[in-house]
Amino acid sequence: MKTGGNGALVTVELTVNTPQISTRNISSLLGKIRNVEISTQVPLKYVGRWQIGGPADVVVEPLDARAVSEVLQCLGAEKVPFLVIGDGTNLLFDDAGFRGVVLRIGRRMSQIAINGTHVVAQAGIWTPVFARKVGCAGLTGAEHTVGIPGTLGGLVVMNGGSQRKGIGSNLVRATVVDIDGKVNILDRNACEFSYRKSNLQRPDLVLLEAAFEFATANKADVRRRMIEIMVSRRKKFPLRLPNCGSVFLSDPKMYDVVGPPGKAIEDAGLRGRRIGGAQIAPGHGNFIVNLGGATSSDVLGLIDLIRRTIFERSGFLMDCEVRHVRPDGLLQPAHLSVQSGKWI
């Protein structure tokens, strides 16, 4: 779907050829690397928090930074398509799966060190754990992340947060490894943070760890703010059904006219609408939940419906925060897959 010259929405179809890689060959190559765990033909519905997606040819989880570097060197040399994920919180895996290697930065890389107001943490640490450890050290600035499911790596790459805040505001430096296996250190300016975006989203970079600077605060006050945030999230968000969190980004211009995405969707009477096993959450319009057996096509269909409806009512086309993982490995905001017609 795209906007035509007269403002109308036009659907365009796109065909993608995604040949399967040689699972045995790549598994054999990766198996020569120390400190990696390798699985083949892994259903991605067991990897992502939406519980949607077909099989990935290979999933590899490095256990340390050196293993990450060696895996990337191997994949780059063999020109194997790969995708880097943490917990897959804001990812919509395709029903057809992924013809390549999923490189997962998980709990084995979740160390954290706190020295005064300086915090260094590996990309695989669970974000709520990170926030609580920072708060327990008498530091403030990470409270807004306490209820966000997913790894710190995903949070930093997306400049994630809540209450219209972003974790990039506290970042001092990011340690990354590129496709050649070379480790680089980027300062905050080089990361180019903006609202839910950063230069770390480049497909040739993998975040290993990040360093932050926080301000000192009373531990009890920090704990109280975290509890308030968690209580608020439990009241508003559908935590019991599989979902990716917020589907659409908040646009400041749209916000001033019709409010945040959730309100716009609710005002349009779309809460509770469903396609297949996917439903716009009855309690919050900016969430799409998996009622059971939902497919990526179901979710993209709802995204299409929402965007068309809001555009017709307000003239605003909402962009997605959630990323769609195409079978060919292209990772893009889900609305771009809707515009291209890839999901049809």
Secondary structure, 3 states (H helix, E strand, C coil): CEECCCCCEECCCCCCCCCCCCHHHHHHHHCCCCCEEEEEEEEHHHCCCCCCCCEEEEEEEECCHHHHHHHHHHHHHHCCCEEEECCCCCEEECCCCEEEEEEECCCCCCCEEEECCEEEEECCCEHHHHHHHHHHCCEECCHHHCCCCCEHHHHHHCCCCCCCCCHHHHEEEEEEEECCCCEEEEEHHHHCCECCECHHHCCCEEEEEEEEECEECCHHHHHHHHHHHHHHHHHHCCCCCCECCCCECCCHHHHHHHCCHHHHHHHCCCCCCEECCEEECCCCCCCEEECCCCCHHHHHHHHHHHHHHHHHHHCCCCCECCEEECCCCCEEEHHHHHHHCCCC
